[in-house]
């Protein structure tokens, strides 16, 4: 089974059935042949944005959000020390610390990241946006 990592925005767009998410990405996420990974770093980012009032996402306030994601077929990726170290050592192409951690996780697992964010491209990872 092919693994893929969702960035926070793609996850949010998917969960909200937002038409801004390209159909091709939604199909990749829903494919039974693909294992869609969600980093705990993305859940942390969602919680931070919600706490600051920058995001209104009903499911984001639920204590059981990780369980809901598992029920929906996502696999949760814990943040480990090696990913943290790798993210800290990345060149400063991008200032968003969560995105840098996601890049580090994609590099470590040698998997594509589903992201609409072109600023990740200088890291040389496989980024799928359509």
Residue pairs with C-beta under 8 A, 6 or more apart in sequence:
1 33
1 34
1 35
2 33
2 34
2 35
2 111
3 34
3 35
3 37
3 109
3 111
4 28
4 29
4 34
4 35
4 36
4 37
4 111
4 112
4 113
4 114
4 128
5 37
5 38
5 39
5 77
5 102
5 105
5 106
5 109
5 111
5 112
5 113
5 114
6 14
6 29
6 36
6 37
6 38
6 42
6 74
6 113
6 114
6 115
7 42
7 99
7 102
7 113
7 114
7 115
7 116
7 117
7 120
8 41
8 42
8 45
8 46
8 98
8 102
9 115
9 116
9 117
10 21
10 25
10 29
10 114
10 115
10 116
11 38
11 42
11 46
12 18
12 46
12 55
12 57
13 20
13 21
14 21
14 25
14 26
14 29
15 57
15 59
16 57
22 129
22 130
24 130
25 114
25 128
25 129
25 130
28 34
28 36
28 114
28 128
29 36
29 114
35 75
36 73
36 74
36 75
36 114
37 74
37 75
37 76
37 77
37 105
37 109
37 111
38 69
38 74
38 75
38 76
38 77
39 76
39 77
39 79
39 101
39 102
39 105
40 66
40 76
40 77
40 78
40 79
41 79
41 98
41 101
41 102
41 105
42 98
42 102
43 65
43 66
43 76
44 98
45 98
46 55
46 57
46 60
46 65
47 60
49 55
50 56
50 57
50 60
50 61
59 65
59 68
62 68
66 76
69 76
70 76
77 105
79 101
82 108
83 101
83 104
83 105
83 108
84 101
84 104
86 104
86 107
86 108
87 97
87 100
87 101
87 103
87 104
90 100
90 103
90 104
90 123
91 122
91 123
93 119
93 122
93 123
94 100
94 103
94 119
94 120
94 122
94 123
99 117
99 119
99 120
102 113
102 115
103 113
103 120
103 123
103 125
106 112
106 113
106 125
106 126
107 123
107 125
111 126
112 125
112 126
112 127
112 128
113 120
113 125
113 126
113 127
113 128
114 127
114 128
114 129
115 127
115 128
115 129
116 129
117 127
118 127
118 129
120 127
121 127
